[in-house]
Amino acid sequence: MSNLTISVDDELIRQARIRAIEQGTSVSAKVREFLTQYARGDAQAPAPTLAEPPPLPVFDGGSGLQAGIEPGSNKALWQAADA
């Protein structure tokens, strides 16, 4: 059996491991399953859909950004999204 190295976002790996544990399997087993179906041409599953992004509370519908939001700061926008 060969090893395969792929680059995947850390958070995605964490979520995949949790789901695999819940299903009583492993991420490696799920990847093998997918690759087997893909190689056979059986992979007819639709592409995963992305969840709707959370609303960013930076615009109040009126005069612009809410007070305290620095428009040039990604960190401030992320903090507003987390709030």
C-alpha positions as CSV (number, residue, x, y, z in Angstrom):
1,M,0.0,0.0,0.0
2,S,1.3,3.5,-0.9
3,N,1.3,6.6,1.2
4,L,-0.2,9.8,-0.2
5,T,0.6,13.3,1.1
6,I,-1.9,16.0,0.6
7,S,-2.2,19.5,1.9
8,V,-5.5,20.2,3.8
9,D,-6.5,23.0,6.1
10,D,-6.0,22.1,9.8
11,E,-9.6,22.9,10.8
12,L,-10.9,20.7,8.0
13,I,-8.8,17.8,9.2
14,R,-10.0,18.3,12.8
15,Q,-13.6,18.2,11.7
16,A,-13.0,15.2,9.5
17,R,-11.4,13.3,12.3
18,I,-14.3,14.1,14.6
19,R,-16.8,12.9,12.1
20,A,-14.8,9.8,11.3
21,I,-14.7,8.9,15.0
22,E,-18.5,9.4,15.3
23,Q,-18.9,7.0,12.3
24,G,-16.5,4.5,13.8
25,T,-14.0,4.8,11.0
26,S,-10.9,6.9,10.2
27,V,-10.1,9.7,7.8
28,S,-7.7,7.4,5.9
29,A,-10.5,4.8,5.4
30,K,-12.9,7.5,4.1
31,V,-10.2,8.8,1.7
32,R,-9.5,5.3,0.5
33,E,-13.3,4.7,0.0
34,F,-13.6,8.0,-2.0
35,L,-10.5,7.3,-4.1
36,T,-11.8,3.8,-4.9
37,Q,-15.2,5.1,-6.0
38,Y,-13.5,7.9,-8.0
39,A,-11.1,5.6,-9.8
40,R,-14.0,3.3,-10.8
41,G,-16.0,6.3,-12.0
42,D,-18.6,5.7,-9.3
43,A,-18.1,9.0,-7.6
44,Q,-21.4,10.6,-8.6
45,A,-21.9,12.5,-5.3
46,P,-22.4,16.2,-5.8
47,A,-19.7,18.6,-4.8
48,P,-19.9,19.6,-1.2
49,T,-21.8,22.8,-0.6
50,L,-20.3,25.5,1.5
51,A,-22.3,26.7,4.5
52,E,-23.6,30.2,4.3
53,P,-21.1,32.6,5.7
54,P,-22.1,34.1,9.0
55,P,-23.5,37.6,8.7
56,L,-20.9,40.2,9.6
57,P,-22.3,42.8,12.0
58,V,-20.3,45.6,10.4
59,F,-23.1,47.3,8.4
60,D,-26.2,48.5,10.1
61,G,-28.1,49.3,6.9
62,G,-27.8,53.0,7.4
63,S,-24.8,55.3,7.4
64,G,-22.0,52.8,7.0
65,L,-19.9,50.7,9.4
66,Q,-20.9,50.3,13.0
67,A,-19.0,52.1,15.6
68,G,-15.8,50.4,16.6
69,I,-15.2,48.5,13.4
70,E,-11.9,49.4,11.7
71,P,-12.5,48.8,8.0
72,G,-8.8,48.3,7.2
73,S,-8.2,45.6,9.8
74,N,-8.9,42.0,8.9
75,K,-8.5,41.2,12.6
76,A,-11.2,43.6,13.6
77,L,-13.5,42.2,10.9
78,W,-12.9,38.6,12.2
79,Q,-13.5,39.7,15.7
80,A,-16.8,41.2,14.7
81,A,-17.7,38.0,12.9
82,D,-17.0,36.0,16.0
83,A,-19.1,38.2,18.2
